[in-house]
Every structure is written in structure tokens, then in C-alpha cells.
Amino acid sequence: MATLYTKAESNNYKTLVLITCFLLFIIGLGWLFSYLLQSSIILWISVILSILTSFGSYWYSDKIVLSMSKAKLVEKKDNPELYNLVENLCITAGLPLPKIYIINESQPNAFATGRDKNHAVIVVTRGLLEKLNRVELEGVISHELSHIKNKDILLGTIVVVLVGTIAIASDFFLRISFFRGERENSENSSGLIMLTIGILAAILAPIAATLLRLSISRKREFLADASGALLTRYPEGLASALEKISNDQTPMSVAKNSTAHLFIASPFKGKQSKNWLTKLFMTHPPVEERIKALRQMKI
């Protein structure tokens, strides 16, 4: 159980390492393509892009995610029962009250975002409020508050922007290498070599970044489940909520691959399988494993 309390501080370190690695990764990718294409302009573009994106992801990643999810701010007067529930749990957790947003989707789901506990946001879908009872809703909100307290939210939200930037940059470099490689291939064999290296680098970069994003997400969920159950002192509430959420096959129109890892459960329904390759690319641990772990907790 010691990890429930030590994991939070390690996320500060992980966020710093992630941003630093991103800077080096984009600059390294830019250097590779500038070398292959013999153009220093590409390297300078990479340096500027990595710096702007890193700082921008820290300050604006939560706003980008909220915009992508079409989440709308809800005031206390609009839903006093939800606000009272969140307020009570925040008092227990020793957290300031986060802003609350609602996504107008009938699929039950939720996520938390923001750069720290003083700038945190909890997002719930309309379906979550309609389909879960109060105890189950408390379990979900406690899970999201645990993400805030464990300092997962900045790490998870920044990953959305950084992985997306790597994908865009890779696509840009791929198009350039293909164009230049085709042009030079008619003159010598170096064009074909350059084209092959460029294609491999551009394809593997976003795959590696995606695997990193998914690995971070899966580890975060088990910790937030345990922390949330400790907050409510009733693991069955969250376990029952996860059962309802996973069994509900309602699609979500705003679900995107880049933000799926933020939700308490995958927003993509009917697309989960048990083979090892699919598990490698899953945004969340199997819900059966999470429910089993919760029901085995001794509180």
C-alpha cells in the first residue's frame, strides 16, 4: 500500500522526464531528416516545434482536451446534487473543488484533466449521471479525484498533445522524404536508401509514442481504482460502476484515439479482444482484472 502514497510524487518526475524526452525525440527526428535531406531548415523547424509544443502542452493541454471532447462547464445552480457529491468527496480527500464539465453523450464515462490540483477539471457524461446510482457515481468521482491527488492528470493530458505532435511531425517528414527520395532515386541509389530510412523512422516514431501513452494509462488506472476505493471506504461502489460502464455498449461520438486513455474506461465499445496484440494496444487494463482487484481489497 505504500505505493499509493509514493506514486504521486513520482509523477512530477515522470512529467519532467516525458517533456525532456519529447524535446530530444523531436529534435533527433528533425536532425535525422535534415541529415538525410541535407537541409538545416528541417532541424530548426524541429527545435522550434518541440519547444513551442512542450510549453504549450503544459499550459493549454487541458483546454485542448476539453475542446476535443466538446465538454461544457456546469455551474452549481445547474446541478446542485452533483456539486454536493463532488464537494463532500473533495473535503474527505483534502482537495480543492475542481471545475465540473459535462459531455452530452449517453455513454456512461468520465475523466479528469488539468495541470495540478488547483487547476483541475472533472468531466462526466450525461449517461454517467443518468445510469449510475449515487454510490456508483461516488466511486467514479473518487477514482477521478484520485487521479488529481496522485498527480496523474498533467502527465496523462500532456501525453495527448505530445503524441499527437509526434504523429503530425512524422507524417510531415514522411511526405518530405518520399518527395525528395523519389526525385533523387532517378539519379543514384542514395535516394532509395534515404526514402527507406525516412519511411521507417516516420512509421515507427508514432507507434513508439502510442505504446508509451498506453503504458502510462494502464498503470495509472489500477492505482486510481485503489486510491478511489480507499477514499470512499467502499470498493464495491466503484466495482459496480465499472461493470455498468463496461457492459453499456452505447457509442460515443466524441471518442478519439488520442484522448481515450483519459477516460475511466475505454470509450470505444465492442472492440475489445483478449489476444496479446490487442492487449498491447489497449488504453485500459481489462475491466475484469480491475473489478477483481477492487473486490479483493480489504478495507
Protein Blocks (a to p, Z undefined) as FASTA:
>chain_A
ZZmmmmmmmmmmmmmmmmmmmmmmmmmmmmmmmmmnopaklmmmmmmmmmmmmmmmmmmm
mmmmmmmnopacddfklmmmlmmmmmmmmmmnopacddddddddfbdcdddedjbfklcc
cdddfklmmmpcfklmmmmmmmmmmmmmnommmmmmmmmmmmmmmmmmmmmmmmmmmmmm
mmmmmmmmklmmmmmmmmmmmmmmmmmmmmmmmmmmmmmmmmmmmmmmmmnopaklmmmm
mmmmmmpccdcfkbcfklmmmpmbdfbghiacfbfklmmmpcbdcfklmmmmmmmpcZZ
